[in-house]
Amino acid sequence: MKHFLLLAAAAVSTPAFAQTEPAPQTEPALQTVEAAPEFDPQHLVAANAVAEKLFPAGTYARTMNDTVERVIRASVSSTRDSQLSELAVMGWLTNEQFSQLSAEAIKEMIGIIDPVSDKRMAMIRQAMSDELTKAMIEAEPEIREGIALSYARRFTPQQLAEINAFLGTPTGSLYAAESLPITTGSEVMGRMMKKMSKLGENIPAMMKTASLAPAKLPKVKLYARLNKAERKRMAELMGLTEAELAERNKPLKNK
């Protein structure tokens, strides 16, 4: 289950990075959340009123339903792939040999190694759904606070009052309820994913262009191209003697 929750976290949040031992830092780490500015209390009251209408309780869970379903499908697929891998290893089958087995044969084999496979998948789906929904509900207050601060930064109390008045109308109320789902709906996300896919296809060309851009600049100096003063200073900066630095760069002398 831990594997599935990690997968979920990666899918519904900013892309997660693998945790490794932190490198020594010479400067304080950057804050991932910008410090909240000081606002007049009445300013925040007006901003919070707008945020409450734009992001009422349950909005995040409702909006992220499609994402939750994608995460669950990926998790179930991962479990099924693991079972298929176990079958292939058991029979010492190559990918090509395994791909030639019929769906009926594979299903029967899975039934042999895991007679409760369908029940297992159903339990995984339900557990994933419960945990992701819980995580979204817990995240809502902080997200709502961020929305309020964002609006307070951009609008005056008078403007916020006017926005709030609009959101109190039938049309404004409908807009408030649909504003977030609109930005994450299939009409928007489908096009965004298509563009991201296109961007991925263009990455090799982009990297080539980027590598050629500084072609007219001097090449980066290796040890062999440093002058005596530069070698001396480099050794000092590294806490080495000039002899030690020279010894460590013997393979580079002829480059």
Stockholm file with secondary structure:
# STOCKHOLM 1.0

chainA/1-255         MKHFLLLAAAAVSTPAFAQTEPAPQTEPALQTVEAAPEFDPQHLVAANAVAEKLFPAGTYARTMNDTVERVIRASVSSTRDSQLSELAVMGWLTNEQFSQLSAEAIKEMIGIIDPVSDKRMAMIRQAMSDELTKAMIEAEPEIREGIALSYARRFTPQQLAEINAFLGTPTGSLYAAESLPITTGSEVMGRMMKKMSKLGENIPAMMKTASLAPAKLPKVKLYARLNKAERKRMAELMGLTEAELAERNKPLKNK
#=GR chainA/1-255 SS CHHHHHHHHHHHSSCCCCCCCCCCCSSCCCCSSCCCCCCCHHHHHHHHHHHHHHSCTTHHHHHTHHHHHHHHHHHHHHHHHHHHHHHHHHTTCCHHHHHTSCHHHHHHHHHHHCTTHHHHHHHHHHHHHHHHHHHHHHHHHHHHHHHHHHHHHHSCHHHHHHHHHHHTSHHHHHHHHHHHHHHHSHHHHHHHHHHHHHHHHHHHHHHHHHHHTTTTSCCCCCGGGCCHHHHHHHHHHHTCCHHHHHHHTGGGTTC
#=GC SS_cons         CHHHHHHHHHHHSSCCCCCCCCCCCSSCCCCSSCCCCCCCHHHHHHHHHHHHHHSCTTHHHHHTHHHHHHHHHHHHHHHHHHHHHHHHHHTTCCHHHHHTSCHHHHHHHHHHHCTTHHHHHHHHHHHHHHHHHHHHHHHHHHHHHHHHHHHHHHSCHHHHHHHHHHHTSHHHHHHHHHHHHHHHSHHHHHHHHHHHHHHHHHHHHHHHHHHHTTTTSCCCCCGGGCCHHHHHHHHHHHTCCHHHHHHHTGGGTTC
//
